[in-house]
Amino acid sequence: MKLIIMTLGLAFLFTTSCSSTKSKEMKKVEDVDISENIERDYKVRDASTNMRPGWIVDAGVWAEKQSYDVNKYKFFSYETEPKVSREMACNLAKANVKSDIAGEITTFIQKKLGASEEGVATIDPNNPMTQPLRSYVENSLVEKVQAIIVGASIEKTYWEKREFKKDLGAKRDYFGYTCATLAKIDRETISKSIDQVRMDMMNKTQSSELKAKVEKALEDADNDFMKMRGL
């Protein structure tokens, strides 16, 4: 009996020791800062600030850490590809961040319309009655959402002048400017855009059955959109 107890005790100690070792190893890996080891095909020669802002990676998390009112306002960011001038890059970033917001809302709405709770497509491509609705979704939805969210404001910009080097992996040696923008939009505007789109879709069909499907599919779309983005 004593032998069994001693054996179990040793096994427990061995398991605990291994677990502790693994835990330490995992923690050691997690704590290592590998940012300096990331291979890049360029060198940053100039920038608007000394540090790359955290909002470029995750605008929502950054805003919350900075104590912004994330319940009332939602934050989005957009960064351009390298351009020949700083002005061109930043103008493009300011324009595209709003298009990006509209595109994200539009994609979400399309997914919500993709299937009902029963797994049947809300907009059936084989049903001629859905043609006006399909046309609206395919051709006008993005523009409609973008027109409603004009209230989005540009809060911050950040630019870099990069020297791309062939010996670092770039296709050729050249200088290029990238620019990132942080946009703020109030939650009510997002809700308004989704509600307006839902009403437009319902008005574009004469079928009461289809209207009911659209209404049901987008019933809580604004809240679902916020949850999807962790807002």
C-alpha positions as CSV (number, residue, x, y, z in Angstrom):
1,M,0.0,0.0,0.0
2,K,2.9,2.3,1.0
3,L,4.6,1.5,-2.3
4,I,1.4,2.5,-4.3
5,I,1.1,5.8,-2.4
6,M,4.8,6.6,-2.9
7,T,4.4,5.8,-6.6
8,L,1.4,8.0,-7.0
9,G,3.2,10.8,-5.1
10,L,6.2,10.6,-7.4
11,A,3.9,10.6,-10.4
12,F,2.1,13.7,-9.1
13,L,5.4,15.5,-8.5
14,F,6.7,14.6,-11.9
15,T,3.5,15.8,-13.6
16,T,3.4,19.0,-11.6
17,S,7.1,19.6,-12.4
18,C,6.5,19.1,-16.1
19,S,3.4,21.3,-16.0
20,S,5.3,24.0,-14.2
21,T,8.2,23.8,-16.7
22,K,5.8,23.9,-19.7
23,S,4.0,26.9,-18.1
24,K,7.3,28.7,-17.7
25,E,8.4,27.9,-21.2
26,M,5.1,29.1,-22.6
27,K,5.3,32.3,-20.6
28,K,8.8,32.8,-21.7
29,V,7.7,32.5,-25.4
30,E,4.8,34.9,-24.9
31,D,6.9,37.5,-23.1
32,V,9.6,37.7,-25.8
33,D,9.4,40.9,-27.9
34,I,9.9,39.8,-31.5
35,S,8.9,43.1,-33.1
36,E,12.5,43.9,-34.0
37,N,12.9,40.5,-35.7
38,I,10.1,41.0,-38.2
39,E,11.6,41.0,-41.7
40,R,10.6,44.1,-43.7
41,D,11.5,45.0,-47.2
42,Y,11.9,48.7,-46.3
43,K,13.4,51.1,-43.8
44,V,11.4,54.0,-42.3
45,R,13.3,57.2,-43.2
46,D,10.8,59.7,-41.8
47,A,7.4,59.6,-40.0
48,S,4.9,62.0,-38.5
49,T,5.6,60.6,-35.0
50,N,8.4,58.7,-33.3
51,M,6.2,55.7,-32.6
52,R,3.8,53.8,-34.8
53,P,0.3,54.4,-33.2
54,G,-1.5,51.4,-31.8
55,W,-4.8,52.5,-33.4
56,I,-3.6,51.3,-36.8
57,V,-3.7,47.7,-35.6
58,D,-6.9,47.8,-33.6
59,A,-8.7,51.1,-33.4
60,G,-11.4,49.9,-31.0
61,V,-9.0,48.4,-28.4
62,W,-6.8,51.5,-28.6
63,A,-9.8,53.9,-28.1
64,E,-10.9,51.9,-25.1
65,K,-7.5,52.0,-23.5
66,Q,-7.3,55.7,-24.2
67,S,-10.6,56.1,-22.3
68,Y,-12.7,57.3,-25.2
69,D,-16.4,56.9,-25.0
70,V,-16.5,53.6,-26.9
71,N,-20.2,53.1,-26.1
72,K,-21.2,56.2,-28.0
73,Y,-18.5,56.3,-30.7
74,K,-17.0,53.6,-32.8
75,F,-13.5,53.8,-34.2
76,F,-12.1,52.5,-37.5
77,S,-8.6,52.7,-39.1
78,Y,-7.3,52.4,-42.6
79,E,-3.7,52.4,-44.0
80,T,-2.7,52.8,-47.6
81,E,-0.2,51.0,-49.7
82,P,2.9,53.0,-50.6
83,K,2.3,56.1,-52.8
84,V,4.6,58.5,-54.6
85,S,3.7,61.4,-52.3
86,R,2.6,62.0,-48.7
87,E,-0.3,64.2,-49.8
88,M,-1.6,61.5,-52.2
89,A,-1.3,58.8,-49.5
90,C,-3.1,60.8,-46.8
91,N,-5.9,62.0,-49.1
92,L,-6.5,58.4,-50.1
93,A,-6.5,57.2,-46.5
94,K,-9.0,59.9,-45.5
95,A,-11.3,58.9,-48.3
96,N,-10.9,55.2,-48.0
97,V,-11.5,54.9,-44.3
98,K,-15.1,56.0,-44.8
99,S,-15.5,53.6,-47.8
100,D,-14.0,50.9,-45.6
101,I,-16.6,51.5,-42.9
102,A,-19.4,51.4,-45.5
103,G,-18.0,48.2,-47.0
104,E,-17.8,46.5,-43.6
105,I,-21.4,47.4,-42.8
106,T,-22.5,46.3,-46.3
107,T,-20.8,43.0,-46.1
108,F,-22.4,42.3,-42.8
109,I,-25.8,43.2,-44.1
110,Q,-25.3,40.9,-47.1
111,K,-24.3,38.0,-44.8
112,K,-27.4,38.7,-42.6
113,L,-29.5,38.4,-45.8
114,G,-27.7,35.3,-46.9
115,A,-29.8,32.9,-44.8
116,S,-32.7,32.9,-42.5
117,E,-32.8,30.9,-39.3
118,E,-34.0,27.9,-41.3
119,G,-30.9,28.2,-43.6
120,V,-33.0,29.4,-46.6
121,A,-31.6,32.4,-48.5
122,T,-33.6,35.5,-47.8
123,I,-32.9,36.7,-51.4
124,D,-33.4,33.7,-53.5
125,P,-31.5,34.1,-56.8
126,N,-34.0,31.8,-58.5
127,N,-37.0,33.8,-57.6
128,P,-37.8,36.6,-60.1
129,M,-39.7,38.5,-57.4
130,T,-36.4,39.2,-55.7
131,Q,-34.8,40.8,-58.7
132,P,-35.3,44.5,-57.6
133,L,-33.8,43.6,-54.2
134,R,-30.9,41.7,-55.6
135,S,-30.1,44.7,-57.9
136,Y,-30.2,47.1,-54.9
137,V,-27.9,44.9,-52.9
138,E,-25.4,44.4,-55.7
139,N,-25.3,47.9,-57.2
140,S,-26.5,50.4,-54.6
141,L,-26.0,49.2,-51.1
142,V,-22.4,50.4,-50.6
143,E,-23.3,53.9,-52.0
144,K,-26.4,54.1,-49.8
145,V,-24.5,53.2,-46.6
146,Q,-21.7,55.6,-47.5
147,A,-24.1,58.4,-48.1
148,I,-25.6,58.0,-44.6
149,I,-22.3,57.7,-42.7
150,V,-20.9,61.1,-43.9
151,G,-20.8,62.0,-40.2
152,A,-17.7,59.9,-39.7
153,S,-14.8,62.3,-38.7
154,I,-11.1,61.9,-39.2
155,E,-9.5,62.0,-35.7
156,K,-5.8,61.2,-36.4
157,T,-3.4,60.6,-39.3
158,Y,0.0,59.0,-39.3
159,W,2.4,58.8,-42.3
160,E,5.7,57.1,-43.0
161,K,8.3,57.7,-45.7
162,R,9.7,54.3,-46.5
163,E,12.8,53.3,-48.4
164,F,12.2,50.0,-50.1
165,K,15.3,48.0,-50.7
166,K,15.8,45.2,-53.2
167,D,18.4,43.6,-50.9
168,L,15.8,43.4,-48.2
169,G,13.2,41.7,-50.4
170,A,11.5,44.5,-52.3
171,K,11.0,44.1,-56.0
172,R,13.1,47.2,-56.6
173,D,14.7,50.2,-54.8
174,Y,12.3,53.1,-54.4
175,F,10.8,55.5,-51.9
176,G,7.1,55.4,-51.0
177,Y,4.7,57.1,-48.5
178,T,2.1,55.3,-46.5
179,C,-0.6,57.0,-44.5
180,A,-3.1,55.8,-41.9
181,T,-6.2,57.5,-40.6
182,L,-8.3,57.0,-37.6
183,A,-12.0,57.7,-38.0
184,K,-14.7,58.2,-35.4
185,I,-18.4,57.6,-36.0
186,D,-21.2,57.6,-33.5
187,R,-23.2,54.5,-32.9
188,E,-26.5,56.1,-33.8
189,T,-25.2,56.8,-37.3
190,I,-24.3,53.1,-37.8
191,S,-27.8,52.1,-36.5
192,K,-29.4,54.7,-38.8
193,S,-27.6,53.4,-41.8
194,I,-28.7,49.8,-41.2
195,D,-32.3,50.8,-40.4
196,Q,-32.5,53.0,-43.5
197,V,-31.2,50.1,-45.7
198,R,-33.7,47.7,-44.2
199,M,-36.6,50.1,-45.0
200,D,-35.3,50.6,-48.5
201,M,-35.1,46.9,-49.1
202,M,-38.6,46.3,-47.8
203,N,-39.9,49.1,-50.1
204,K,-38.3,47.6,-53.1
205,T,-40.4,44.4,-53.1
206,Q,-44.1,43.9,-53.6
207,S,-44.1,40.6,-51.9
208,S,-45.3,40.7,-48.3
209,E,-43.6,37.4,-47.7
210,L,-40.2,38.7,-48.8
211,K,-40.7,41.9,-46.9
212,A,-41.2,39.8,-43.7
213,K,-38.1,37.8,-44.5
214,V,-36.0,41.0,-44.9
215,E,-37.4,42.6,-41.8
216,K,-36.7,39.4,-39.8
217,A,-33.2,39.0,-41.2
218,L,-32.2,42.6,-40.3
219,E,-34.3,42.9,-37.2
220,D,-31.4,43.3,-34.8
221,A,-28.7,43.9,-37.4
222,D,-27.3,47.0,-35.8
223,N,-26.8,45.3,-32.4
224,D,-25.4,42.2,-34.1
225,F,-22.9,44.4,-36.0
226,M,-21.7,45.9,-32.8
227,K,-21.3,42.5,-31.2
228,M,-19.4,41.2,-34.2
229,R,-16.9,43.9,-33.9
230,G,-16.7,43.4,-30.1
231,L,-18.3,46.8,-29.5
